[in-house]
Amino acid sequence: MEACDRVRASKGKGLRTKVPSDTMPVAADQSILAAVAFSSGAIVAYAVAKWRESTLGAMRDAKLRSEVELARREATVEAAEMHARAEGEKREAEDLRRRAETEKREAEELAEDLARRSDQLGRELLLLGGLTPEEARRLTVERMRGELSEEAARLRAELLDRTEDEVEEAARRTLLAAMQRLTTQTTQDATAVSVLLPNEEMKGRLIGREGRNIRAFEQATGATLLIDETPGVALLSCFDPVRRETARIALERVVKDGRITPALIEDATRTSEEEVLRLARRLGRDAVRDLGLPSMDPQVEELLGRLHFRLSANQNTLAHSVEVAQLCAVLAAEVGLDPTPAKRAGLLHDMGKALEAGAGASHALAGASLLRRLGEDPRVVNAVAAHHREVPAESLYAPLVMIADAVSGSRPGARASTLESYAQRIRSLEEVAASFDGVREAYAFQSGRELRVIVEPGKVGDAEAAELGRRIRNRIEEAVAYQGSVRIIIIREQRFTEEAR
């Protein structure tokens, strides 16, 4: 190798050096030996690496096989244990089933034996009592019917009373919650209209020569002018409250002018009619605006304003309508309904009273007919028509109007009735109660708001007394006209007296 290096170095330098001929074979042999040794080492190293790799692979395969075998054995053992448990549970279930079948057969045998003995005892009892099976069955059925009918009547009375008490309590709470939010003024307008006169001489002027002025006044206004001996006062009488108000304004203007002639009376009457019409429209608009409702048809607002001149048992009808609208709104809010339709229905429910007499329909139906023609909400139309139960209620707004109307008319000081109507209402309540069988006496108290009914204890039992109270209530609702509510109390008293001597 060193000789070869020297030869290559000399060639690179451009020198020619002569290598001895005897050193060339030795160098070639050494190169071959080195190459062989290197190749042998690489082969040995490769062989060793392959052997090591094959040995490790075999060891891994053996370990994996052993792990798989171990897992298989464990799974086999677990499966065997589960199978053994399942077999044990199956045997236990089979034992329980056989035991249950045995107990069932024993129970059936006992039931059959009991039935046989019961049948035998029943036949012996029938023989001893001298009864046939049909008679015994009939007596048993009658006895059971008597016991069960008493229990059913008692249970029915308890359930009905409890249901009515719960409904009444819920209604009372709702009404109290609504009424506490409403503050209204109790108003009672006088039905007699009087006009003050400046002196007694004015009475003669109003009468005129041969009664010419008073006839002209009554013909123009449609009201009756009453001039009596009362000093400084003239009275006006008219069934139509709007005409009466027109006559009052016209009379005040004529008296103020002093120059009383038929022509002046006619001019004052025309001016008063226009003033009353404007006042009615303004009152109607004010009522709608004060309730927070959108503007209504001018005809509706005018009719609402005309209600201001009308009275219902001395209660101003427009004020009553506004109060009913407010009550309807708060009641609707309490029960979860839309307050706006309820408020409109409450305000418009008596609008038919301001209409002229037409086809003979009631004020509720007449007002509903007009509202229907004007395109009012169907719920409002039905509530107006049904607030006196003349047509069926189609929504919850109709009962709201009924309740609010009754509350507004029955609150203390709202209305004043005459002695004749009061006596008629009392007689009607007592006659309705006395018309039922078993009623001994009936008395109305507290202006007809409480009716006490005394029944005969031999004819009416406890359950029948409760049923009688409900029947009297239904008859009063159908036949008697009243404001508010009537409380019915059934009194059943039975006394047993013995005297020991």
C-alpha positions in Angstrom: 0.0 0.0 0.0 2.8 2.4 0.8 4.5 1.6 -2.6 1.3 2.4 -4.4 1.0 5.7 -2.6 4.5 6.6 -3.5 3.9 5.7 -7.2 0.7 7.9 -7.2 2.6 10.8 -5.5 5.4 10.6 -8.0 2.9 10.7 -10.9 1.3 13.7 -9.5 4.5 15.5 -9.4 5.4 14.5 -12.9 8.4 12.3 -11.8 8.9 8.8 -13.1 10.1 6.4 -10.4 10.8 2.9 -11.2 9.2 0.4 -8.9 10.9 -2.9 -8.3 9.2 -5.8 -10.0 9.4 -8.0 -7.0 7.2 -5.8 -4.8 4.0 -5.7 -7.1 2.6 -9.2 -6.3 2.9 -8.7 -2.6 0.9 -5.4 -2.7 -1.9 -7.0 -4.8 -2.2 -9.9 -2.4 -2.5 -7.6 0.5 -5.2 -5.6 -1.2 -7.2 -8.7 -1.9 -6.8 -10.0 1.6 -8.0 -6.7 3.0 -11.0 -6.7 0.7 -11.8 -10.3 1.7 -11.5 -9.5 5.4 -13.7 -6.5 5.0 -16.3 -8.5 3.1 -16.2 -11.3 5.6 -16.7 -8.9 8.5 -19.7 -7.2 6.8 -21.3 -10.6 6.1 -20.7 -11.7 9.6 -22.2 -8.5 10.9 -25.2 -8.8 8.6 -25.7 -12.4 9.6 -25.5 -11.6 13.3 -28.0 -8.7 12.8 -30.4 -11.0 10.9 -30.1 -13.7 13.6 -30.7 -11.2 16.3 -33.8 -9.8 14.5 -35.2 -13.2 13.9 -34.6 -14.3 17.5 -36.4 -11.1 18.9 -39.3 -11.6 16.5 -39.6 -15.2 17.6 -39.6 -14.2 21.2 -42.3 -11.5 20.6 -44.4 -14.0 18.7 -44.1 -16.5 21.6 -44.9 -13.8 24.1 -48.0 -12.7 22.1 -49.2 -16.3 21.8 -48.8 -16.9 25.5 -50.8 -13.7 26.3 -53.5 -14.7 23.8 -53.7 -18.1 25.3 -53.8 -16.7 28.8 -56.7 -14.3 27.8 -58.6 -17.2 26.2 -58.3 -19.3 29.3 -59.5 -16.4 31.5 -62.5 -15.8 29.2 -63.2 -19.5 29.3 -63.1 -19.5 33.1 -65.4 -16.4 33.3 -67.9 -18.0 30.8 -68.0 -21.2 32.8 -68.7 -19.2 36.0 -71.5 -17.2 34.4 -73.0 -20.3 33.0 -72.9 -21.9 36.4 -74.6 -18.9 37.9 -77.2 -18.8 35.2 -78.0 -22.4 35.8 -78.3 -21.8 39.5 -80.7 -18.9 39.0 -82.7 -20.9 36.5 -83.1 -23.7 39.0 -84.1 -21.2 41.7 -86.7 -19.7 39.3 -88.0 -23.1 38.5 -88.4 -23.8 42.2 -90.2 -20.5 42.7 -92.6 -21.2 39.8 -93.4 -24.7 41.1 -93.9 -23.3 44.6 -96.2 -20.5 43.2 -98.2 -23.1 41.2 -98.6 -25.2 44.3 -99.8 -22.2 46.3 -102.2 -21.2 43.6 -103.7 -24.7 43.5 -104.0 -24.6 47.3 -105.7 -21.2 47.1 -108.1 -22.4 44.4 -108.9 -25.4 46.5 -109.5 -23.2 49.6 -111.7 -20.9 47.6 -113.7 -23.8 46.2 -114.0 -25.2 49.7 -115.1 -21.8 51.1 -117.6 -21.4 48.3 -119.1 -24.8 49.0 -119.3 -24.1 52.7 -120.8 -20.7 52.1 -123.4 -22.2 49.8 -124.2 -24.8 52.3 -124.5 -22.3 55.1 -126.7 -20.1 52.9 -129.0 -23.0 52.1 -129.2 -23.8 55.8 -129.9 -20.2 56.7 -132.7 -20.1 54.0 -134.2 -23.3 55.4 -134.1 -21.9 59.0 -135.5 -18.5 57.9 -138.1 -19.9 55.5 -137.0 -17.8 52.6 -136.5 -18.6 49.0 -133.2 -17.7 47.2 -135.0 -15.0 45.2 -136.4 -13.4 48.4 -133.0 -13.5 50.1 -131.3 -11.9 47.1 -134.0 -9.2 47.0 -133.6 -8.4 50.7 -129.8 -8.3 50.4 -130.0 -6.0 47.4 -132.4 -3.7 49.2 -130.2 -3.5 52.2 -127.1 -2.8 50.2 -129.0 -0.2 48.1 -130.2 1.6 51.3 -126.7 1.7 52.8 -125.0 2.8 49.5 -127.7 5.4 48.7 -127.2 7.1 52.1 -123.4 7.0 51.6 -123.7 8.3 48.0 -126.0 11.2 49.1 -123.7 12.2 51.9 -120.7 12.0 49.5 -122.5 14.0 46.8 -123.5 16.7 49.3 -120.0 17.0 50.6 -118.5 17.2 47.1 -121.0 19.7 45.8 -120.8 21.9 48.9 -117.0 21.8 48.8 -116.9 22.7 45.1 -119.4 25.6 45.5 -117.5 26.9 48.5 -114.2 26.8 46.5 -115.7 28.5 43.5 -117.4 31.1 45.7 -114.1 31.8 47.6 -112.1 32.1 44.3 -114.7 34.5 42.9 -114.8 36.5 46.1 -111.0 36.9 46.0 -111.1 38.0 42.4 -113.9 40.5 42.9 -112.2 42.0 46.0 -108.9 42.3 44.1 -110.7 44.2 41.3 -112.9 46.4 43.5 -110.0 47.5 45.7 -108.4 49.0 42.6 -111.5 51.1 41.7 -112.6 54.3 43.3 -115.9 55.8 42.2 -118.2 58.5 43.4 -121.7 57.6 44.6 -124.1 59.8 42.7 -127.9 60.1 43.0 -129.5 62.6 40.7 -132.9 63.9 41.4 -135.6 62.9 39.0 -137.6 66.1 39.5 -136.3 69.1 37.4 -137.0 72.5 38.8 -136.2 76.0 37.4 -135.8 79.0 39.7 -137.9 82.1 38.8 -136.8 85.6 39.6 -140.2 86.6 40.9 -143.9 85.6 41.0 -144.7 87.8 38.0 -142.7 85.5 35.8 -145.2 82.8 36.3 -147.9 84.9 34.7 -145.6 85.6 31.8 -144.9 81.9 31.3 -148.5 81.1 31.2 -149.3 84.0 28.8 -152.6 85.3 27.7 -155.1 82.4 27.8 -152.2 80.0 28.2 -150.7 80.8 24.9 -147.0 80.8 26.1 -147.2 77.6 28.1 -148.9 75.7 25.2 -146.2 76.9 22.8 -143.5 75.8 25.3 -145.0 72.3 25.8 -145.5 71.9 22.1 -141.9 72.9 21.2 -140.1 71.0 23.9 -142.4 68.0 24.5 -142.2 68.5 28.2 -144.9 69.4 30.7 -144.5 72.8 32.5 -146.0 72.7 36.0 -146.6 76.1 37.6 -148.1 75.8 41.1 -148.2 77.8 44.3 -144.6 77.0 45.2 -142.9 80.3 45.3 -140.1 81.0 42.9 -140.1 77.6 41.3 -141.4 76.0 38.0 -141.3 72.2 37.5 -140.7 70.3 34.3 -141.9 66.8 33.7 -141.0 64.5 30.7 -140.4 60.8 30.3 -137.6 61.5 27.8 -134.6 62.8 29.9 -133.0 64.4 26.8 -136.2 66.4 26.1 -136.4 67.3 29.8 -132.9 68.6 29.7 -133.6 70.6 26.5 -136.8 72.0 28.1 -134.8 73.0 31.2 -132.2 74.9 29.3 -134.8 76.6 27.1 -136.8 77.6 30.1 -133.8 79.1 31.8 -133.0 81.1 28.7 -136.5 82.4 28.3 -136.7 83.4 31.9 -133.4 85.1 31.7 -134.5 87.1 28.6 -137.7 88.1 30.2 -139.5 88.7 26.8 -141.6 85.6 26.6 -143.3 85.0 23.3 -144.0 81.8 21.2 -141.4 82.8 18.7 -138.8 83.3 21.4 -139.7 80.0 22.9 -139.2 78.2 19.6 -135.8 79.9 19.0 -134.7 79.0 22.6 -135.8 75.4 22.1 -133.9 75.0 18.8 -130.8 76.5 20.5 -131.2 74.3 23.5 -131.5 71.2 21.3 -128.2 72.0 19.6 -126.6 72.7 22.9 -127.8 69.4 24.4 -126.5 67.6 21.2 -123.1 69.2 21.5 -123.0 68.4 25.2 -123.9 64.7 24.6 -121.1 64.4 22.0 -118.6 66.0 24.3 -119.6 63.8 27.3 -119.4 60.7 25.1 -115.9 61.7 23.8 -114.8 62.5 27.3 -116.0 59.1 28.6 -114.1 57.3 25.8 -111.0 59.3 26.3 -111.0 59.0 30.1 -111.1 55.2 29.8 -108.1 55.3 27.5 -110.0 53.8 24.5 -109.5 54.9 20.9 -112.1 57.2 19.3 -115.4 55.5 18.4 -118.0 56.2 15.8 -119.6 59.7 16.3 -123.1 58.1 16.5 -121.9 55.8 19.3 -120.2 58.7 21.2 -123.4 60.7 20.9 -125.5 57.8 22.3 -123.1 57.4 25.2 -123.4 61.1 26.0 -127.2 60.8 25.9 -126.9 58.3 28.7 -125.8 61.1 31.0 -129.4 62.4 31.0 -130.9 59.0 31.9 -131.2 57.4 35.4 -131.5 53.8 36.4 -133.0 53.6 39.9 -131.6 57.1 40.5 -128.1 56.1 39.2 -126.7 58.1 36.3 -126.5 55.7 33.4 -123.3 57.1 31.8 -121.5 57.1 35.2 -122.8 53.5 35.7 -121.4 52.5 32.2 -118.0 54.0 32.9 -117.9 52.2 36.3 -118.8 48.9 34.6 -116.1 49.5 32.0 -113.5 50.0 34.7 -114.6 47.0 36.6 -114.6 44.8 33.5 -111.0 46.0 32.7 -109.6 45.1 36.2 -111.6 41.8 36.3 -110.2 40.9 32.9 -106.7 41.7 34.0 -107.2 39.5 37.2 -108.3 36.5 35.1 -105.7 36.9 32.3 -107.9 38.3 29.5 -107.4 41.3 27.2 -108.7 44.4 29.2 -109.5 46.5 26.0 -112.5 44.4 24.7 -113.8 44.0 28.3 -113.6 47.8 28.8 -115.4 48.5 25.5 -118.1 45.9 26.3 -118.6 47.4 29.8 -118.9 51.0 28.4 -121.3 50.0 25.6 -123.5 47.5 27.5 -126.4 50.0 28.2 -126.0 52.0 25.0 -129.4 50.7 23.8 -131.2 52.7 26.5 -130.3 55.9 24.5 -132.0 54.5 21.3 -135.5 55.4 20.4 -138.2 52.7 20.8 -138.0 50.6 17.7 -139.1 47.1 17.0 -139.7 46.3 20.7 -136.4 44.7 21.3 -134.7 45.1 24.7 -132.0 47.7 25.2 -129.3 44.9 25.2 -130.4 43.5 21.9 -131.0 46.9 20.3 -127.5 48.1 21.3 -125.9 44.9 20.1 -127.7 45.2 16.8 -126.4 48.8 16.3 -122.9 47.8 17.2 -123.0 44.9 14.8 -124.0 47.2 12.0 -121.2 49.6 12.8 -118.6 46.8 12.6 -117.8 46.4 16.4 -115.8 43.4 17.7 -118.0 40.3 17.8 -116.9 39.6 21.3 -118.1 43.0 22.4 -121.4 42.6 20.5 -122.1 39.3 22.2 -121.2 40.6 25.6 -123.6 43.6 25.1 -126.4 41.3 23.9 -125.9 38.7 26.6 -125.4 40.8 29.7 -129.1 40.2 30.6 -128.9 36.5 29.6 -131.2 37.0 26.6 -128.7 35.3 24.3 -126.0 32.6 25.1 -122.6 33.9 26.0 -120.0 33.1 23.4 -116.9 34.3 25.3 -115.7 35.1 28.8 -116.3 38.8 28.2 -120.1 38.4 28.6 -119.9 37.0 32.2 -117.5 39.8 33.0 -120.0 42.4 32.0 -122.7 40.6 33.9 -120.6 40.6 37.1 -119.5 44.2 36.7 -123.0 45.3 36.0 -124.3 43.6 39.1 -121.5 44.9 41.3 -122.0 48.5 40.1 -125.7 48.4 40.7 -125.6 46.6 44.1 -122.9 48.6 45.9 -124.2 50.6 48.8 -125.6 54.0 47.8 -125.5 53.4 44.0 -129.2 53.0 43.4 -132.4 53.8 45.3 -135.5 51.8 44.7 -139.1 52.8 45.5 -141.1 51.2 48.4 -143.4 49.5 45.9 -140.6 47.8 44.0 -139.0 46.8 47.3 -142.2 45.2 48.5 -142.7 43.5 45.2 -139.2 42.0 45.3 -139.7 40.7 48.8 -143.0 39.1 47.9 -141.6 37.5 44.8 -138.7 35.9 46.8 -141.0 34.6 49.5 -143.5 33.2 46.9 -140.8 31.4 44.9 -139.5 29.7 48.1 -143.0 28.8 49.3 -143.9 27.1 46.0 -141.7 24.1 46.7 -143.0 21.1 48.5 -141.8 20.7 52.1 -141.4 24.4 52.7 -143.2 25.6 55.9 -142.3 29.3 55.9 -140.1 31.7 54.0 -138.8 35.1 55.0 -136.8 37.7 53.1 -134.3 39.9 55.1 -131.8 42.7 54.4 -133.8 44.3 51.5 -134.2 41.0 49.8 -130.5 40.0 49.9 -131.1 37.1 52.3 -133.9 34.5 52.1 -134.5 32.2 55.0 -136.5 29.1 54.3 -137.9 26.8 57.1 -138.7 23.3 55.9 -140.6 20.5 57.5 -138.1 18.0 58.9 -140.4 15.0 58.4 -140.6 15.6 54.6 -137.2 17.1 53.9 -134.0 15.4 55.0 -130.5 16.8 55.2 -129.5 15.8 51.6 -132.9 16.9 50.3 -132.5 20.3 52.1 -129.2 21.0 50.2 -130.9 20.0 46.9 -133.9 22.2 47.7 -131.5 25.2 48.2 -130.1 24.7 44.8 -133.5 24.4 43.2 -134.7 27.6 44.9 -131.6 29.4 43.7 -132.2 28.3 40.1 -135.9 29.4 40.3 -135.0 32.8 41.7 -132.4 33.4 38.9 -135.0 32.6 36.3 -138.1 34.3 37.7 -137.1 37.3 39.9 -135.4 40.5 38.8 -133.0 41.7 41.5 -129.7 43.6 41.8 -126.7 41.9 43.4 -127.0 38.5 45.0 -129.5 36.7 47.2 -128.2 34.4 50.0 -130.5 31.4 50.6 -130.5 29.8 54.0 -132.3 26.5 54.5 -133.4 25.8 58.2 -134.3 22.3 59.2 -135.0 21.7 62.9 -136.4 18.6 64.5 -137.1 18.3 68.2 -137.9 15.2 70.3 -139.5 15.8 73.7 -140.2 13.2 76.4 -141.6 13.8 79.8 -140.7 11.4 82.7 -143.1 11.2 85.6 
